[in-house]
Amino acid sequence: LKESHPPLFTEYQLKLREISFQKRAEELLRYRIECFANLDYRGLQLVQLKSHFMELFNHTLNDLSLYHGIETANTLDIIDELVNKQIFNQKTGRFLKEISTRLYMLRIKVQLFYD
């Protein structure tokens, strides 16, 4: 196929790549759901902002970007692309950006306070 019909072979390779990315993203999303379901904050005296909140949020967005073929790595750009692809509506996109910004600002404040 590579020799006899190069454009078809290229299309075939791209489709295989897309399917493998989607499969990997599905595995990662299932893992995130499992991690989230296993979080137990009862009796917790210390909250790790990064591991308890930011990683779950950012990794889930990254997994969604992998599934939908978004190549940008910046969280806010990922949200924009998910809105452009109509995965999220405008209102949800603004809400996700606000969450991202507030988590980042809170993390900086906590880091500066303890440093």
C-alpha positions in Angstrom: 0.0 0.0 0.0 2.9 2.3 0.8 4.3 1.8 -2.7 1.1 1.4 -4.7 -1.0 4.2 -3.2 1.1 6.6 -1.0 -1.8 9.0 -0.2 -4.0 6.2 1.0 -1.2 4.8 3.1 -0.6 8.2 4.7 -4.3 8.5 5.5 -4.3 5.0 6.9 -1.3 5.8 9.2 -3.0 9.0 10.4 -6.2 7.2 11.2 -4.2 4.5 13.2 -2.5 7.3 15.1 -5.8 9.0 15.9 -7.3 5.7 17.1 -4.3 4.9 19.3 -4.4 8.4 20.8 -8.1 8.1 21.5 -7.7 4.7 23.1 -4.9 6.0 25.3 -6.9 9.0 26.3 -9.8 6.8 27.2 -7.5 4.7 29.5 -6.2 7.9 31.1 -9.7 9.3 31.7 -10.8 6.0 33.3 -7.7 6.2 35.5 -8.6 9.8 36.5 -12.1 8.8 37.4 -10.8 6.0 39.6 -8.3 8.4 41.3 -11.1 10.9 41.9 -13.5 8.3 43.3 -10.8 7.1 45.7 -10.1 10.5 47.2 -11.2 10.7 50.8 -11.0 14.1 52.4 -12.6 13.1 55.7 -10.3 13.7 58.6 -7.6 15.1 56.3 -5.6 17.7 58.2 -3.4 18.7 55.3 -4.7 19.4 51.7 -2.2 19.2 48.9 -3.4 21.8 46.5 -1.3 20.4 43.6 -2.0 16.7 44.0 -5.6 16.9 45.3 -6.9 19.5 42.9 -4.6 20.9 40.2 -3.3 17.6 38.9 -6.7 16.1 38.5 -8.0 19.2 36.7 -5.0 19.7 34.4 -4.5 16.0 33.6 -8.2 15.6 32.7 -8.0 18.5 30.3 -4.8 17.1 28.8 -6.5 13.7 28.4 -9.4 15.4 26.6 -7.1 17.2 24.4 -5.3 14.0 23.5 -8.7 12.3 22.7 -9.8 15.2 20.5 -6.4 15.7 18.7 -5.5 19.0 20.2 -1.8 19.5 20.1 -1.4 22.6 22.3 0.0 22.1 25.8 -1.2 25.3 27.6 -4.2 24.6 29.8 -6.0 27.8 28.7 -5.4 27.1 25.1 -6.6 23.6 25.5 -9.9 25.0 26.9 -10.2 27.3 23.9 -9.7 24.5 21.5 -12.2 22.3 23.3 -14.7 25.2 23.0 -13.8 25.7 19.3 -14.5 22.0 18.7 -17.8 22.4 20.5 -16.8 19.8 23.2 -17.7 22.6 25.7 -19.9 25.6 25.2 -18.7 29.1 25.7 -20.0 29.4 29.3 -18.3 26.1 30.3 -15.1 27.3 28.7 -15.2 30.5 30.7 -15.9 28.6 33.9 -13.0 26.2 33.3 -10.7 29.1 32.6 -11.8 30.8 35.8 -11.2 27.5 37.7 -7.7 27.2 36.2 -6.8 30.8 36.9 -8.0 30.6 40.5 -6.2 27.3 41.2 -3.0 28.7 39.8 -3.3 32.0 41.8 -4.1 30.1 45.0 -1.1 27.8 44.5 1.2 30.8 44.0 -0.2 32.5 47.1 0.3 29.3 49.2 3.8 28.9 47.8 4.8 32.4 48.6 3.3 32.2 52.1 5.3 29.1 53.0 8.6 30.1 51.2 
